[in-house]
Amino acid sequence: MSGSANSSVANPIAAFLTYLQSEKNASGHTVLAYKKDLHKFADFLGEKTDLAAVDHQTVRSFMASLHESGLQKSSMARTLASLRSFYRWMGKTGAVKQNPAALVAGPKLPKRLPRVPTAEEMNGLLEADIGERAAFPERDRVIFELLYGCGIRNSELVGIGLQDIEWTNDAIRVLGKGKKVRLVPLGDAAAEAIRAYLPLRDAILHKSKPESSKLAKEKLLINLRGGPLTTRSVGRIVKQIAVAHGLPAEIHPHTLRHAFGTHMLEEGADLRAIQEMLGHARLSTTQRYTQLSVKHVLDVYDKTHPRAK
């Protein structure tokens, strides 16, 4: 934050960021995004205005300044969402009486569904020999099997501990957003991949430095040095291997989560069951997240509409 912002603005922002980390269990990436957005707003306010005095016209002027600076609509929408969340928190603490950002309309964004690999593409990738493209093939196969087979988030994946695998129940305990724990099914392919990987994992930990293995010994996924695997490393691994096997260059771990929901929906899975497995608080999130395929729509029509028979 620049030196132009006064403490009446800087202190609440710092407290809000701490709240996101400690109470909302927000990822480091999310906290950093909020920090950048709110610091821009603080710099816009400068010395003269405190947060309680901000009205919707001030927020609208701020958004206009972002537009004039050439900021993309998607980034502007994220900034406005950050302000709304911040002022919502301010309201809960009693620091402000209303949320000025809630009265400002965000920029209209084009409705684009992300490119999701087909089931055939995913099966081709998972059945391929990834050894030539992977530094640790057994571990990397586990990554793909869990991201696509369980539909979990990248952050949830790297957080899985050995004790979270319930072999007798064919399930994995996952710590999701808001520190909510859920059980996701562990399929045969994922279980087989984990069993093939574990002996190699143990061998690496046995040879690694004590300080490295101490951090990783409870985690399922480790790096070749014996330390815990990071979300950034997972993203790099997924992209490198997937692109090498013909998938789009924009692929990332969340693409596999999206494919999980889309493919299950295409095969007729109940939307609420998908919601539970993905860990969505609202069904509307699942509806936006999954891609209703033409095949699924036609199948539902054929089975349910009286004039289709």
N, C-alpha and C positions, 0 to 999 in steps of 0.2 A: 504494500500500500504506500502510496506517495505520502510525503510529509504534509499535504494540504488537508488531509482528513483529521478532524479533531477526535478527542477521546470519547466523546458522547456517541460517536458513530463506530469508532474502532473497537471499543470494549464490548458492546453487544454482539458485534460480528464475531469476535474471538470466542465469546461465550456460546454463541450458536454453533460454531464449528466444533467446539468441545462437546456440546450436546449431541451432535450428529454422530461423533465417534463413540462416545461412552454409552449413550442411551439408545440410539437408533441403530447402532452397529453398522454404520455406513462404511463403505469401502474407502480406501485411501484415494482412489480415483474420483469417487463422488465428492468427497470432502474438498479435494483440490479444485474441482469444477465450481463448487459453491463459493470457495474462497476467491477465485478469480472474478466471478460474476459480481460478488458483493463488494469487492475492492474497487471494481470499476464504478459501481454505484456510489461508493463513498468518495471516490475522487471527483465524481460529477457533482456531488453535494458540496464539497469543499468545506470551508470553515464556517459558513454562515448558517447552515441548516442542520437541525438535529433530527433524529429519526421520527420523533413524535409529531414533528411539524410537517412532515411530508404528506402531500395529498396526491390524488390520482393524476392531477395535472403535472405534478413534478415527475412522477413515474413516466407519464406519457412523453414528456420532454426528454427524459433520459433515453427512452426507447427510440425517439426520433433522432437523437444524437448518434445512437448506434447504427441506425439505418444510413445516416449521412456519412458515417465513417466507412461504409461498405461492408459491414458485418453481414454474414449470410443469415437468411431467415431462420434456419434451424438453430443457429447459435443465439439469435435474438430470442427465440421461443424458450430456449433453455435458460437464458438469463432472466426472463420474466418469471419462469417457473421457480427459479432460485429466490427471487424477491418475494413471491407469494408464500413460499415455505418459510422464509425468514420472518416475514411479518405475521404469519400465522403463529409462529413460535413466540414472537414478541407479544402478541395478544394474549397467549396463554400465561405469560409471565406478568401480565398487567401493565407492561410498559407502553402499550398503545391501545386505543379503543377500537380502531378499525384497520382493515387491511387495504391500503390504497392500491396495491398491485392487483387486487382481485377485481377492481373496477376497470382495468385496462385490458383491452382485447389484444391477443397475441397475433402475430403475423400468420396469414394463411399459408399452410405448408402443402406442397403437392402430396397426394396420397399415393405412396409407392410401396408396394409389397416387396420385401427383400427377395432376392433370388434364392430359392431353396433347392438343394440337390434332390434329385428324384430318389425313390427307394432303390432303384436299380443302380444309380451312381454310388449310393452309400454302401450297398451290398458289395459292389465291385471293389470299392476302396477297402472295406473291412476284410474281404477275402483275399486281397492282394498280398504279395510279399513286400513288406515295407522295409526290409532289412537294409537295402542299399541306400535308402533315403533317411534312415533314422539312426541317431547316435546310440539309442537304447531301445531297440525294437520291441522288446517284451513290455517295457513300461509304457511306450508310446501307444501300443495296441490297447492297453488298459485305458489310457486317456480317451481314445476314440470310442471304445466300447461303453464307457461310463457317460461321456458327454451325449452321445447319440442314443445309447441303450437305456439310459435313465433320465435323460432330459434335464440334467442338473446344470447349474450355473458354473462358470469357471472358478469363482471364489469358493463355491461349495465343494467343488472337486478337490482343490488343493487343501481344503480344510478337513477332508476325510481322514480319520485315524483308524488304525487297525481294529480298535475296539468298536468301531461303528459298523463293522461288517457283521451282520447277523446270519451266519451260515445256515443255521437250522431253520430260519424263517425265509431264506432266500431274499433278504432285504438289506438295505443300507440306511443307516440313520444319517440324515443330512441337516446341517445347521444353515438355515436360510436367512432371508432378510428379517430384521427385527428380532433376531435370535430365536426364531421359531424353528423347532425341530420337527421333521417329518420323515416318514419311512417311504423309501422308493423301492420298487421291485428290482431284484438283482437277477438278470436273465442268465441263462446257461452260458452264452458266449462270453459275457462279462466275467462270470465266475471262473470260467476256464482260463481266461486271460490273466486274471488276478493270481490264480494258483500257479501259473507258469512263471509269473513275474516275481513272486515272493522270495523264492530261494536266491535269486540273483540280487534282489534288494538286500537280503540279509548278508550276502557275501560282501557287498559294497560297504555296508555299515560296519562290518567286522574289520575292514581294512582302513576305513576312514579315520580322520583325526577325532579324538574324543569330543572336542567342542562342536564339531559338525554333526556327529552322530547323535549327540545329546539333544540337539534341536529337532532332529528328524526321526528319531527312533519310534515315536508314536504315530507319525504320519504315514499314510499309505504310499504316497508318491514322493520320491527323492530324486536328486540330481546325481550325476556320476561322481561327484565329490563327497557324497554322503550327506548333503544338506537338504533342507526341505525345498520342494519345487515351488516356484512362484507362478502367479497368473500370467505374468509377462512371458515366462518361458513356455507355458502351455500354449499361449497364443502363437508364439513363433513356431513351435513344433507342429501344431495343427495346420498352420498355413503352409509350411514347407512340404509336409508330406501330402496334404490334400492337393495342392497345386501340381506337385510332381505326378499325381495320378489323374490329372485332367480336370480337376474341379476349378471353379472360378477364382481369380486372384483375390477377390474381396472376401473370401471365406475366413471365418474366425470361430472361436469356440461357441459363441452365441448362435451362429448359423446352425450348428449341430443340434442345439437345444430347440431351435425353431423347427428344424426338420423332424425332430422327435414328435412334437405336437401335431405338425401338419400331416405326417404319415399315419399317425394313429387315428386322426380324424378322418382321413381318406378311407381307412379300413373299417370305419363305422364305430370307433370307440366313443363312449359317452363323454360329452363335453365337460361334465362335472368331474368325471374320473381324471380327465386330462388336467383339469384345474388343480386337483389335489396333488397329482404327481409333479406338476410344475411348481407348486407352492405359491400360486397366485391367490391373493386375498379376495379378489373380486372376479366373478365370472366374466365380466365385461373385458377384463384384461386378457383372459384366455381367448375370447372371441376375436379380439383385435390381433392377438399374437398368432393364432393359427390361420392357415390359408385354406378357405373353403374351395376345394377343387371342383371342377365341373363334374368329375366322376362321382364325387360324394353327393353333390346336389341332385344329380339325376337319379342316383340310387335311392335317396330319401324320397324323391318325388314318385318314383316307380312303386315304392313299397307302401306309401302312405296316402297318396291322393286317389280318391275314388274314380276319377276319370282317367287315371293312368293305366287301369287294369282292363 
